[in-house]
Amino acid sequence: MRFSLRQIKYFAATAELGQISRAAIELSVSQSAVTISIRELEEGLGYKLFVRQSHGMELTDNGRHFLTRAYAILAAVDDARNMPQQIAPVSGELTLAATYTVMGYFLPDHLQRLSLLYPALRIQMLELDRETIEAGLLAKNYDMAMLLTSNVRNPAIQTETLFSSQRRLWVSQQHRFVAKRQVSFADISQEPFIMLTVDEAADSALRYWHLHGFEPKVSLNTKSIEAVRSLVANDLGVAILSDMVYRPWSLEGKRIETIKTLESVPSMNVGLAWRADASMSPAMQTIRQYFKQRYLDPQNPHSFSHR
C-alpha cells in the first residue's frame, strides 16, 4: 500500500471542510485534483473514507479512524520541516506560565518537541489567568509566559506575537447559515449565542460586537470550549471562536461548520511574554528562539490554521 503526502493533505482538508469544492479552494487546486486524490487513496487503502451526502462529504467509520492517523502524519512532517536550524545543548530550569486556552490547545505538542530537543532543560508549567501571570512576571515568580498577547495591557510586560488565529462563526451542519459564504452581525444577532467566558473571551467578543453596533442574544455563558462545541453541533446556538480551538467534531461525533463574518473580527493573537527589563537567561533564549524559528522565520513559514 502506497500513498502520498499530497493525498493525505487533500483527504484531511476534505474531512475538515466537509466539501470537495471548499477543500479545493483552501488548497488552491482544482476540484478534480482533490476528487482523484481521494479516490486513489481509497483504492490504495482498500476501503471507503467518505460517503457522499447532499450536504457534502461525510466520513465513514474507517475514514474517522484514518483521519487520526492522517493528522499524526501531517504533524510529523511539520515537525521535520520546522526543526530548529541549530540545536545546542541547553540545561537549567524555566518557569513558564500559560493561560487556559494556550495550555489546552497549543502548548502540549511544543512541550513534547522541546523535551526531545533539549532533554536537560526542565520546564515547570503553570496554568493561570492573565492578570495573575502579569503580576507574577513583574514579581519575578515566572520567567516567561505563553498567552493571548492581544489581551496584555501592562507596558512593563514585553510581548512577542507568534501567530494570529482568525475568529469565525461556528454553526451546526444543518444550520440555515451553512449555505452562506459570509454572515452579517445583523443576522447573527438573531440567533441564540453561546458565549465563551474563559481567558477574557467574553470581553473581547463584546468589544467587536459593540464596534459593529449589535448585541449578541446570549443563551449561555460558559468557560468550557467543549460545551460550546457540543451546543453548537446540536444546533442549540452559534458562537464566534478562533481557528486555534476549532475542531470539526463535537464529543457526540456531530459536525461543526465555520463561516466568515461579513464584518471584520479581530484575530486572536498568541505569543510569548516576559518582564520588559528581564535579562534573558540561556533557557529563556532557547524557548524564544524555538518559537521564533517555527513561526516568525521567513525561510520557514508556519501559520496556525485548523485546515
N, C-alpha and C positions, 0 to 999 in steps of 0.2 A: 504494500500500500504506500503510495507516494502522494504528497500534496505540497503545495507551495505556500509561502508566506502570504502571497497575494490572495490566494483562495481563503486563507484564514481571516485576513483583514476584511475581505468582501463579505464573508459569512457573518462576522461579528457586527459589522455595520448594519447589515440587513436585519439581524436579530434584534439589535437595539432600536432601530428606527421603524421596524415593522413593515417597511415597504421597499421594494427594489428601486423604485423611482427616487425616493428620498435618499437611499444609500448611495445611488449613483451621483446625485447632486453633491452629497457630502464628500465623496471620494474624488469628484471631478473626473468621472469616467462615464461611459455610455451605459444605459440600462442593459443592453445586450451583453456587455462585458461582465456585469455582475451576474446576470442570469446564467451565462455559460460557465462562469467560475464556480457557482454554487452547484450546478448540475454535475460538473466534473468532480467536485469534491464529494458529492453524494455517491457518485459511481465508484470513486476510489474507496470510500468507506464501506459501501455495501448496504447503506440504509438511508432513509429519507430524513432530512434535517428540518424541513418545513412542510406545512400543509398550506396551500393557497386558499385564503378565505376572501370574502367580498371586501373586507376592510384592509386586506393586505396579507402579509406572510406570518403565519403562526408557527412557532417552534413545536416540533414533535417532542416526545419524552426523550428520545435519543438526541434530538437537537439541543435540548436543555443541558443534558449531561456533557455534550461535546462543547457547548459554549463555555463551560467552566474550564475545560482543557484549552480551549482557544485563548481565553484570557491569560492563562498561565504561559502559553507560548509567546503571545504578544508582549507580556511583561518581561519574559526572559530576553527577548530580542531587544526590547527597550533598554534593559539593564546593560546589555553588551554594548549598545550604541552610545550609551551615556556614561560609561565608566569614566572616572576622573582621569585626566591626562597623565598625572603623576601621583604615585602613591608612596608617600614617605612614612616611615614608622612614627607613630604618634602615641603617646601614653598620657596617663593622667585621668582626671575626673572633670566632668562638666555637669552642672545642674541646668537642665533645660525644662522650662515651664511651657505649657501649651493649653490653649482653650479647648473646650469640649469638641467643637466641630473639627478642628485641626487634628486633635488626638484621634478621633474616631474615623475620619475619612481621608486623612492624608499621611500621617506620620508612620504608621506601622511598617509599611514596605521600606521606607527610608531607614528606619531604625535597624531593620534586618540587614540592609546593604551596608550600613555604617559598621555594624558589628563584624561583618565579614571582612570589610576593607581595613578596619582599624581595631583589631581584637584587643589591643592593650588600652584602648580608650574606653573608659567607663562613663556611661551617660545615665545620670539619675533623672528620671522623668517625673514631672508633677502636673496634674490636671487642675487648672484653676481658672477663675473668671478674669477678664481683662483688668479690672481695677486692682485686684489682688496681685496680678502679675506686674503691673506698672509699679505699684508700691514696693513689691519685692525686688524688682530690678534696681530701683533707686536706693533701697536699703541694703543692697549687695547680698541679698538672700539667694538670688539666682544669677547665673552667668548670662544666659540668653533666654529668649522665648520665641515660640512659633505661634503666631496668632493672626487675626484679621487686622492687617495693618491699616485698613480703611477706617477702623474704629479707634485707633490710637490718637489721643489729643494732646498728651503731655509733651512739650517741646524738649524736655530733658531726656526723652526716650528716642534713641536713634532707630529708624526702621529701614528695612530693605525689602521692597515688594518683589516676590519671585514670580508670581503669575496672577492673572485676573481671571476669575471664573464667572462666566456670563450667567445672569439670572434669567430664567424663562418661566412661563406659565405651565404648571402641571395640571393635566386633566386625565380623566379615565378614558379608556379606549372607546367607550360608547358615548362620550360626551358630544354635545352638539357643536363644540368648537373644533373638533378633530379635523374637520374638512377645511378649516381656515389656515392660511399661511401666517396670518398675524391677527391678534385680537386686541381691541382697544380697552383702555381702562374703563370707559363708559360701559362696555359690555361686561367686563369682569366684575364691576361693582354691583351687578345684578345677581351674581352667583354667591352661594354660601362660601365663605372664605376661611380656610384653615390657617390660622396664624401661628407660625413657629416663634417661640419666645427665647430660645436658648441663644447665648452669645449675642445678645442685643439685636437679634434678628427683627423683632417687632419694631424697635425704634428705627432701624434702617428702613424697614418696609413703609412705615407711616410717613417718613420723610419724602420718599418718592411718590407715594400716593397723594399726599397733600400738595406736592410740587405740581402735579398734573390736575389738581382741583377736584379730586374724588376721595371717597371714603370707602374702605372695604366693609362688606357686610359680614363681619366676623361671626362665625358659628361656633368656633372653638379656639381657645388659646392653649398651646401645648409646648412642652420642652422636648418632646420626643419626635425626632425626624421619622422614625419608623411608624409612629401613629399618623403623622401627616401622610406618609406614603400609602398606608392601608386605607385611610379615609378617602383619599383622592381616588385610589384604584377602585374602591367600591362605590364611586360616584356620589359621595356624600359631601363634596365640596371641591374647590380648586385651591391651588396655592402657587406662590411665586418663590422659587428657590434656585440656588445656584447649581451649575453643572457638576460641581465637585461632590455634592451629596446625592446627585441623581443616580438612581438605579432603575432599570426598566420594569422590574417586577416587585410587587408587594410580597409580604410574607405569605400571603394566601395564594401566590402564583398568578395574580392578576396584573395586567399590563398598565403602565403609566406612560402617557404621551407628553411630549413637551412642545410648546408653541412659542414663538417670539411675540413679545408685546409690541403693539403699534408705536406707543410712546417709549422713549428711552428709559431704561432702568440701569442704575449704576451696577457695575460688576462687583463681585466680592473679591477683595484683594487679600492675598495670603503671603506672608513672608516672615522674616526674622526681625527681632527687636533686641536691643541691649542698651545699657546706660550710655548716654552720649559721651560722657567723659571717661568711659571704661578703657583700660588698657587691654588690648586683645591678647589673650593667652594663646599658646600654640593650639590648644584644644578648641578654643573659640574660632581661631583662624581656619582650622580644619573643617569645622561644621559649616562655616560661612562659604569656604571655597567649594566644598562638596555641592551645596545647593546652587551656588552661582554657576558652576560648570554644567549642572543639569538644566538650569532654567534660563540663565542670562548669557551664556556663551554664544555669540552669533555663529560660531563654527559648529555648534552642537544644539540646534534649535529643538526646544521641547516645550510645548504649551499644553496645559491641562485641558482635557476635554473628555466628556463621557462617551464620545462617539467611537 
